[in-house]
Amino acid sequence: MAALTRLEDLRALYGEVRERSRRKVLPAIDPHSRTFISFSPLVMLSSMGADGRADVTPRGDAPGFVVVEDPSTLLLPDRPGNNRLDTLTNLIGNPAVGLLFLIPGVDETLRVNGRAEIHDDADLLARFIVNGKAPTTVLRIAVEEVYLHCAKAFMRSGAWNPESFLPRDRLPSMGEMMRDQLGMASAETQAEMLERYRATLY
C-alpha cells in the first residue's frame, strides 16, 4: 500500500479548494475573531521543535484568558503544568504555532497561525494575575493567519451533546492508567488527583 506523496494526487482525489474557503484566511484579528476569542475558555496550542517533532497541548482558563493586544498580537499566559515544557522547548528552536480556539456548545472553531515569543517581563506577568498568582511566562504571538473553521467535525462527533458524554467511571482513573503504564505499586485516586490539581491551578 503506497502512501500519497504528491500534491497533484491529493488534488485529484479532493478537487480544488472552494473560493470562499481560500478567501476566508485573514492576516489579522478582525472584530468577529476578537469576539470569538473573548468567549473562548479553551485553546489547543500546537508547536514543532527544531527536530521536526510536533506537539499539541490544551490551554484553558476563564473565557477571554487569551488577550488580543492588537489585531496582530495575542498574549497567552502559561499557568502551572507538569514542567515538561514541551511547547516552550519547541518554541526555543522554532517559533511557529497554531491555535484552535473552542467555545463549549459552539460547533465552529477559530484557527490562528503565527509565531510566538516567550516573555517573563514583570509588568506583562502582572496583567495576568489570578488568585494573587502571576503566570511564569506569557507567550506573545505575532498573528499571521486567522480563519473560522466549519462545524462539520463537531457535528459529526456530537462533542457538545450531553447525551454523548462518556461517564468518567467508564475509563480507569488517570492514576490507575499511569500506575499500569509506569509499573507503579499504587494509584492516586481520581478524587485525590482532582484535589491536587485544584490546589495548583494558579
C-alpha positions as MATLAB code, in Angstrom:
seq = 'MAALTRLEDLRALYGEVRERSRRKVLPAIDPHSRTFISFSPLVMLSSMGADGRADVTPRGDAPGFVVVEDPSTLLLPDRPGNNRLDTLTNLIGNPAVGLLFLIPGVDETLRVNGRAEIHDDADLLARFIVNGKAPTTVLRIAVEEVYLHCAKAFMRSGAWNPESFLPRDRLPSMGEMMRDQLGMASAETQAEMLERYRATLY';
ca = [
       0.000    0.000    0.000;
       1.710    3.172   -1.210;
       1.349    6.473    0.625;
       0.215    9.545   -1.265;
       3.191   11.890   -1.512;
       2.355   14.255   -4.387;
       0.097   17.287   -4.143;
      -1.343   16.649   -7.593;
      -2.502   13.187   -6.470;
      -4.242   14.685   -3.451;
      -5.952   17.318   -5.577;
      -7.101   14.630   -7.995;
      -8.875   12.947   -5.071;
     -10.274   16.013   -3.319;
     -10.662   18.626   -6.028;
      -9.791   22.294   -5.776;
     -10.383   24.426   -2.702;
     -13.566   26.487   -2.816;
     -13.086   30.179   -3.458;
     -14.791   31.165   -0.190;
     -12.525   28.802    1.749;
      -9.494   30.314    0.057;
     -10.589   33.905    0.699;
     -11.598   33.437    4.359;
      -7.984   33.464    5.592;
      -7.321   36.859    7.182;
      -3.901   38.374    8.009;
      -5.002   39.763   11.388;
      -7.653   39.590   14.112;
     -10.898   41.167   12.885;
     -13.840   42.163   15.147;
     -15.562   38.764   14.783;
     -12.367   36.892   15.617;
     -11.803   39.147   18.625;
     -15.302   38.359   19.892;
     -14.778   34.635   19.375;
     -11.515   34.711   21.356;
     -13.172   36.703   24.148;
     -15.722   33.897   24.665;
     -13.228   31.038   24.408;
     -12.101   29.308   27.641;
     -10.048   26.689   25.817;
      -7.432   26.711   23.069;
      -5.380   23.908   21.568;
      -1.802   25.083   21.037;
       0.394   23.305   18.511;
       4.118   23.687   18.046;
       7.030   21.933   16.377;
      10.600   21.739   17.587;
      13.743   22.228   15.573;
      13.983   18.415   15.392;
      10.670   18.237   13.497;
       8.675   16.662   16.323;
       5.160   18.081   16.577;
       3.172   18.645   19.762;
      -0.263   19.927   20.744;
      -1.393   20.908   24.225;
      -4.639   22.295   25.706;
      -4.556   25.674   27.442;
      -7.610   26.795   29.381;
      -8.851   29.414   31.815;
     -11.759   31.817   32.177;
     -13.235   32.953   28.827;
     -11.032   35.577   27.243;
      -7.865   34.437   29.039;
      -6.053   34.841   25.716;
      -5.793   38.605   25.267;
      -5.990   40.353   21.908;
      -3.443   43.090   22.477;
      -3.928   44.426   18.954;
      -5.086   42.932   15.620;
      -1.642   41.405   15.055;
      -0.786   40.250   18.590;
      -2.143   37.707   21.086;
      -0.982   37.227   24.670;
      -1.305   33.775   26.246;
      -0.329   33.227   29.911;
       1.386   29.966   30.874;
      -0.161   28.536   34.035;
       1.335   25.754   36.224;
       1.605   22.389   34.498;
       3.798   19.311   34.593;
       7.048   21.205   33.873;
       7.853   19.058   30.834;
       7.897   22.369   28.900;
       7.243   20.590   25.595;
       5.725   23.648   23.928;
       8.178   26.161   25.359;
      11.130   23.972   24.448;
       9.808   23.723   20.898;
       9.472   27.488   20.681;
      13.130   27.996   21.569;
      14.040   26.201   18.333;
      11.000   27.004   16.175;
       8.604   29.889   16.956;
       5.776   28.675   14.681;
       2.482   27.967   16.458;
      -1.065   27.041   15.546;
      -4.018   27.750   17.820;
      -7.520   26.291   17.717;
      -9.988   28.257   19.849;
     -13.072   26.432   21.133;
     -16.258   27.647   22.802;
     -18.311   24.937   24.563;
     -21.612   24.458   22.751;
     -20.405   26.197   19.566;
     -19.570   23.864   16.701;
     -17.435   26.371   14.784;
     -13.839   26.950   15.852;
     -11.294   29.689   15.175;
      -7.827   28.941   13.853;
      -4.870   31.264   14.309;
      -1.372   30.658   12.974;
       1.635   32.738   13.867;
       4.972   32.953   15.637;
       5.440   33.020   19.392;
       7.978   34.553   21.759;
       8.353   33.638   25.438;
       8.331   36.622   27.832;
       8.798   36.954   31.591;
       8.620   40.754   31.924;
       7.252   41.615   35.367;
       4.818   44.217   34.046;
       3.458   41.755   31.475;
       3.067   38.929   34.004;
       1.249   41.314   36.340;
      -1.527   41.715   33.767;
      -2.436   38.041   34.189;
      -2.518   37.628   37.959;
      -5.295   35.293   39.147;
      -5.889   34.480   42.818;
      -2.812   36.540   43.632;
      -0.556   34.444   41.394;
       1.116   35.505   38.159;
       1.978   33.079   35.360;
       5.621   32.085   34.999;
       5.742   33.316   31.401;
       3.470   34.790   28.734;
       3.526   33.907   25.059;
       3.449   36.921   22.754;
       2.085   35.617   19.466;
       2.532   37.534   16.217;
      -0.557   36.681   14.170;
      -0.051   35.637   10.550;
      -3.305   33.868    9.615;
      -6.801   33.851   11.112;
      -9.827   31.961    9.902;
     -13.052   30.347   11.048;
     -13.275   26.570   10.784;
     -16.562   24.948    9.802;
     -18.761   22.950   12.176;
     -18.613   19.550   10.467;
     -16.145   17.864   12.849;
     -18.191   18.818   15.910;
     -21.464   17.953   14.202;
     -20.153   14.501   13.295;
     -18.662   13.886   16.733;
     -21.544   15.278   18.799;
     -18.815   16.548   21.131;
     -21.010   19.139   22.856;
     -24.092   16.900   23.108;
     -24.515   15.904   26.779;
     -26.132   12.648   25.676;
     -22.817   11.646   24.097;
     -20.716   12.403   27.191;
     -18.877    9.345   28.494;
     -19.413    8.662   32.202;
     -15.998    9.166   33.795;
     -16.122    5.802   35.534;
     -16.152    4.059   32.149;
     -12.417    4.797   31.987;
      -9.777    3.965   34.566;
      -8.635    6.992   36.513;
      -5.513    8.748   35.271;
      -3.759    7.454   38.374;
      -4.711    3.874   37.516;
      -3.571    4.259   33.930;
      -0.232    5.745   34.982;
       0.226    3.006   37.589;
      -0.135    0.394   34.870;
       1.948    2.270   32.314;
       4.819    3.031   34.705;
       4.706   -0.118   36.816;
       3.906    1.790   39.997;
       2.874   -0.015   43.184;
      -0.225    2.109   43.856;
      -2.536    4.537   42.127;
      -3.692    8.014   43.012;
      -7.480    8.071   43.048;
      -9.429   10.369   40.753;
     -10.611   12.376   43.773;
      -7.052   12.764   45.090;
      -5.804   13.846   41.670;
      -8.545   16.451   41.250;
      -7.880   17.866   44.698;
      -4.162   18.141   43.903;
      -4.985   19.891   40.635;
      -7.321   22.356   42.328;
      -4.570   23.309   44.744;
      -2.152   24.133   41.924;
      -4.333   25.674   39.186;
      -2.567   29.048   39.503;
];
